[in-house]
């Protein structure tokens, strides 16, 4: 008998093979995807009609490099590799954020405000830009192309953007300007308590809902995440008084921890859960708290640094229920 391979997320089996385990797996999939199972979740509600949509603008930044160009690794080694800024052609949303010859690499396109990274205009650009906001190119050969905000990077005060159309990247040039339809700041959730949203747009809320996010009968926000990260290994970005812009880093220097949590699989755009982390008023360790964020920049050699996470939900009380989903990535939520 000819065998046909059937693939479902996380499950691989051959047609024509019968076993109690296979039957149980099929029954589980059928139940999990049934209307009765999904009906138990209520769509997340928020003050949609009160949100202000405002224009902010940035331009593509040049690649940045300090002098001398060495980055001193946590192992004492000197590394000369690409860093922040520019147009990154071959590492974009959905690609590895760990296995690349770079330091703090920002995926796809990096935007900044030309008035200076510490200016009020730059602060406005960074805080008001929310992940999932629509972006339109307004100068250069790619004028008229549209994409989405995919993350924010603290320190450099950058906003990253990606496009579904690969052809856009051949037309973009350094200095091209982009218009962001900023909407999401001021969001308040109305049918769940103890969960704070930040840096998230209505478009991403919609995409996450379509992917299975919702409020459980016991009042928790259930959301798919690619990986779960222990708060004990979070680094750079701690000490900030807020999490409405920028990110904080996952340290990957302990091989045992990386292997235990599969952290070498982190991708740009992954939705991740940071367990025992509260970012309501800055970023802290708190037992029982949960923070949901997006991987927005790549790994680093430098002590205390690593892949960056921008918060989209946080709960001091732990009213978030993360569920592992390999498709919990902005590539699938926004770009496909």
C-alpha positions as CSV (number, residue, x, y, z in Angstrom):
1,X,0.0,0.0,0.0
2,X,1.3,3.4,-0.9
3,X,1.9,5.6,2.1
4,X,0.9,9.3,2.0
5,X,2.4,11.7,4.5
6,X,0.0,14.0,6.3
7,X,1.3,17.0,8.2
8,X,-0.4,19.0,10.9
9,X,1.2,21.5,13.2
10,X,3.5,19.5,15.5
11,X,2.2,16.1,14.3
12,X,3.5,13.9,11.5
13,X,2.0,10.5,10.6
14,X,1.3,8.3,7.6
15,X,-2.1,7.6,6.1
16,X,-3.1,4.0,6.4
17,X,-1.4,3.4,9.7
18,X,-3.9,2.7,12.6
19,X,-3.0,2.7,16.2
20,X,-4.6,3.7,19.5
21,X,-2.1,6.6,19.9
22,X,-2.9,7.9,16.4
23,X,-6.7,7.7,17.0
24,X,-6.2,9.6,20.3
25,X,-4.2,12.3,18.5
26,X,-6.9,12.7,15.8
27,X,-9.6,12.9,18.5
28,X,-7.6,15.6,20.3
29,X,-7.1,17.6,17.2
30,X,-10.8,17.3,16.3
31,X,-11.8,18.4,19.8
32,X,-9.3,21.3,20.0
33,X,-10.6,22.7,16.6
34,X,-14.3,22.1,17.3
35,X,-16.7,25.0,17.6
36,X,-17.6,23.9,21.1
37,X,-13.9,24.2,22.2
38,X,-13.3,27.6,20.7
39,X,-16.8,28.8,21.8
40,X,-15.5,28.7,25.4
41,X,-13.2,31.7,24.6
42,X,-14.6,35.2,24.4
43,X,-12.9,37.6,22.0
44,X,-10.8,40.2,23.8
45,X,-12.7,43.5,24.1
46,X,-11.2,47.0,24.4
47,X,-12.0,50.7,24.0
48,X,-11.6,50.5,20.2
49,X,-13.8,53.6,19.5
50,X,-11.8,55.8,21.9
51,X,-8.4,55.0,20.4
52,X,-6.7,57.9,18.6
53,X,-5.1,57.2,15.2
54,X,-2.2,59.6,14.6
55,X,0.5,60.1,12.0
56,X,4.1,59.6,12.9
57,X,7.1,59.4,10.6
58,X,10.5,57.9,10.4
59,X,13.3,57.3,7.9
60,X,15.5,54.4,7.1
61,X,18.6,54.6,9.3
62,X,22.1,53.9,8.3
63,X,24.1,51.0,9.7
64,X,25.8,52.0,12.9
65,X,29.2,51.0,14.2
66,X,31.3,52.3,17.2
67,X,35.0,52.9,17.2
68,X,36.9,50.7,17.6
69,X,34.5,48.2,16.0
70,X,35.0,45.5,18.6
71,X,32.2,44.1,20.7
72,X,33.6,42.5,23.8
73,X,31.8,39.2,24.4
74,X,30.8,37.8,27.8
75,X,33.6,35.2,27.2
76,X,36.2,38.0,26.7
77,X,36.5,37.5,23.0
78,X,36.5,40.5,20.5
79,X,33.9,40.3,17.8
80,X,33.5,42.5,14.7
81,X,30.1,42.0,13.2
82,X,27.2,44.0,11.8
83,X,24.9,45.7,14.3
84,X,21.9,48.0,14.4
85,X,20.3,50.0,11.7
86,X,20.0,49.8,7.9
87,X,18.0,47.4,5.6
88,X,18.6,43.8,6.6
89,X,17.7,41.7,3.5
90,X,18.3,38.2,4.6
91,X,17.1,38.2,8.2
92,X,13.5,39.2,8.5
93,X,10.3,38.2,10.3
94,X,10.2,34.5,10.9
95,X,14.0,34.0,10.5
96,X,16.3,33.0,13.3
97,X,17.2,35.7,15.9
98,X,20.0,33.6,17.3
99,X,22.0,31.8,14.7
100,X,23.5,34.7,12.7
101,X,26.8,36.5,12.6
102,X,25.6,39.8,14.0
103,X,24.9,41.7,17.3
104,X,21.6,43.2,18.1
105,X,20.5,42.8,14.4
106,X,17.2,44.5,13.6
107,X,15.1,42.5,11.1
108,X,13.9,43.9,7.8
109,X,13.9,47.7,7.8
110,X,15.1,50.1,10.6
111,X,13.4,53.5,11.1
112,X,14.5,56.4,13.3
113,X,13.5,60.0,13.8
114,X,16.0,62.5,12.3
115,X,15.5,65.1,15.1
116,X,17.8,63.0,17.4
117,X,17.1,59.8,19.3
118,X,16.5,61.6,22.6
119,X,14.2,64.3,21.1
120,X,10.5,64.6,22.0
121,X,9.8,63.8,18.3
122,X,11.7,60.6,18.6
123,X,9.9,59.7,21.8
124,X,6.6,60.3,20.1
125,X,7.6,58.2,17.1
126,X,8.7,55.3,19.3
127,X,5.9,55.3,21.9
128,X,3.0,55.9,19.5
129,X,4.2,53.3,16.9
130,X,2.6,50.0,17.9
131,X,3.3,46.5,16.6
132,X,0.9,45.8,13.7
133,X,0.4,49.4,12.7
134,X,0.2,50.0,9.0
135,X,3.2,51.7,7.4
136,X,3.4,53.4,4.0
137,X,6.5,54.3,2.1
138,X,6.3,58.0,1.1
139,X,9.5,58.6,-0.7
140,X,11.9,56.9,-3.1
141,X,11.3,54.1,-5.7
142,X,9.2,52.1,-3.3
143,X,6.7,54.9,-2.7
144,X,3.2,53.6,-2.0
145,X,4.3,50.2,-0.7
146,X,2.7,49.2,2.6
147,X,4.0,47.1,5.5
148,X,3.7,46.7,9.3
149,X,5.5,47.7,12.4
150,X,7.2,44.6,13.8
151,X,9.0,45.9,16.8
152,X,10.9,48.6,18.7
153,X,14.4,48.7,20.0
154,X,15.4,50.6,23.1
155,X,18.6,52.6,23.4
156,X,18.9,53.1,19.7
157,X,15.2,54.2,19.7
158,X,14.5,52.4,16.5
159,X,11.2,51.1,15.0
160,X,11.4,48.1,12.7
161,X,9.1,47.5,9.7
162,X,8.6,44.5,7.4
163,X,6.7,44.0,4.1
164,X,4.8,41.0,2.6
165,X,6.1,41.9,-0.8
166,X,9.8,40.8,-1.1
167,X,10.1,43.1,-4.2
168,X,9.8,46.2,-2.0
169,X,13.3,45.5,-0.6
170,X,14.9,45.9,-4.0
171,X,13.5,49.5,-4.3
172,X,14.1,50.8,-0.7
173,X,17.1,53.0,-0.1
174,X,18.7,54.4,3.0
175,X,17.0,57.7,4.0
176,X,13.6,56.8,2.5
177,X,10.7,58.1,4.6
178,X,7.8,56.1,6.0
179,X,4.5,57.2,7.4
180,X,3.1,55.1,10.3
181,X,-0.6,55.1,11.0
182,X,-0.1,55.0,14.8
183,X,-2.9,53.5,16.8
184,X,-3.0,51.5,20.0
185,X,-1.6,53.8,22.7
186,X,-4.4,54.4,25.3
187,X,-5.8,50.9,24.8
188,X,-7.7,49.5,27.8
189,X,-9.2,46.0,28.0
190,X,-12.8,45.9,29.0
191,X,-13.8,42.3,29.5
192,X,-10.8,41.1,31.5
193,X,-9.2,42.3,34.7
194,X,-5.5,42.4,35.6
195,X,-4.1,42.5,32.1
196,X,-2.4,45.6,30.6
197,X,-1.8,46.0,26.9
198,X,1.0,48.1,25.5
199,X,2.8,48.5,22.2
200,X,0.0,46.6,20.4
201,X,-2.3,47.7,17.6
202,X,-5.9,46.8,16.9
203,X,-4.7,45.0,13.8
204,X,-2.5,42.6,15.9
205,X,-5.4,42.1,18.4
206,X,-7.5,41.0,15.4
207,X,-4.9,38.7,14.0
208,X,-4.2,37.1,17.4
209,X,-8.0,36.6,17.9
210,X,-8.2,34.9,14.6
211,X,-5.3,32.6,15.7
212,X,-7.2,31.6,18.8
213,X,-6.6,34.2,21.5
214,X,-9.4,34.9,23.8
215,X,-10.7,35.2,27.4
216,X,-11.3,31.9,29.2
217,X,-14.4,31.3,31.4
218,X,-12.2,31.9,34.5
219,X,-11.1,35.3,33.3
220,X,-7.7,34.6,31.9
221,X,-6.2,35.7,28.5
222,X,-5.3,32.6,26.6
223,X,-2.8,33.3,23.9
224,X,-0.5,31.2,21.6
225,X,3.2,31.6,22.2
226,X,6.2,30.1,20.3
227,X,8.2,29.7,23.5
228,X,8.2,30.3,27.2
229,X,11.1,32.1,28.8
230,X,12.0,32.3,32.5
231,X,12.3,35.8,33.9
232,X,15.5,34.9,35.7
233,X,17.5,35.2,32.5
234,X,16.2,38.6,31.4
235,X,18.9,41.3,31.1
236,X,19.5,44.6,29.4
237,X,16.4,46.8,29.7
238,X,15.8,46.1,33.4
239,X,15.6,49.2,35.4
240,X,13.5,51.2,32.9
241,X,10.6,53.0,34.5
242,X,8.2,52.0,31.7
243,X,7.8,49.4,28.9
244,X,5.8,51.5,26.4
245,X,8.8,51.7,24.0
246,X,12.0,49.6,23.5
247,X,12.6,46.1,24.8
248,X,14.6,44.0,27.2
249,X,16.9,41.1,26.4
250,X,16.9,37.4,26.9
251,X,20.4,36.3,28.0
252,X,21.5,33.1,26.2
253,X,24.8,32.5,28.0
254,X,23.8,29.5,30.0
255,X,23.8,26.5,27.6
256,X,21.8,24.3,30.0
257,X,19.0,26.9,30.2
258,X,19.0,27.5,26.4
259,X,18.6,23.7,25.8
260,X,15.9,23.3,28.5
261,X,13.7,26.0,27.0
262,X,14.7,25.6,23.3
263,X,15.8,29.2,23.2
264,X,18.1,28.5,20.3
265,X,14.9,28.3,18.2
266,X,13.9,32.0,18.8
267,X,12.8,33.8,15.6
268,X,12.3,37.4,14.8
269,X,8.6,38.1,15.3
270,X,8.0,35.2,17.8
271,X,5.3,35.8,20.4
272,X,6.8,34.7,23.6
273,X,5.7,34.4,27.3
274,X,8.1,35.6,30.0
275,X,7.1,33.7,33.1
276,X,7.4,35.5,36.5
277,X,7.9,38.9,34.7
278,X,5.8,42.0,35.3
279,X,6.3,45.0,33.0
280,X,3.4,47.1,34.1
281,X,5.5,50.0,35.5
282,X,9.0,49.1,34.2
283,X,10.4,45.6,34.0
284,X,10.7,43.5,37.2
285,X,10.9,39.9,38.4
286,X,7.6,38.9,40.2
287,X,6.6,35.4,41.0
288,X,3.3,34.5,39.3
289,X,3.3,37.4,36.9
290,X,3.3,36.8,33.1
291,X,4.4,39.1,30.3
292,X,3.8,38.5,26.6
293,X,6.1,40.1,24.1
294,X,7.5,40.0,20.6
295,X,11.1,39.2,19.6
296,X,12.3,42.4,18.0
297,X,16.1,42.2,17.6
298,X,18.7,39.5,17.5
299,X,21.2,37.9,19.9
300,X,24.3,39.6,21.3
301,X,27.8,38.6,22.4
302,X,27.8,41.3,25.1
303,X,27.2,40.4,28.7
304,X,23.6,41.0,29.9
305,X,22.3,41.2,26.3
306,X,20.5,38.9,23.9
307,X,17.4,38.7,21.7
308,X,15.1,41.7,22.6
309,X,11.4,41.4,23.7
310,X,8.9,44.2,23.3
311,X,5.9,43.9,25.6
312,X,2.4,43.5,24.2
313,X,0.5,42.2,27.3
314,X,1.5,42.0,31.0
315,X,-0.3,40.8,34.1
316,X,0.9,41.3,37.7
317,X,-1.6,38.7,38.9
318,X,-0.8,36.1,36.2
319,X,-4.1,36.4,34.4
320,X,-2.5,35.3,31.2
321,X,-2.5,31.6,30.0
322,X,0.2,31.1,27.4
323,X,-0.3,28.0,25.1
324,X,2.5,26.7,22.9
325,X,1.9,27.4,19.2
326,X,4.6,27.1,16.6
327,X,2.8,29.6,14.4
328,X,2.8,32.3,17.0
329,X,4.9,34.6,14.9
330,X,4.3,37.9,13.2
331,X,5.1,36.3,9.8
332,X,1.9,34.2,10.0
333,X,-0.1,36.8,11.9
334,X,0.6,39.9,9.8
335,X,2.6,39.1,6.6
336,X,1.0,36.0,5.1
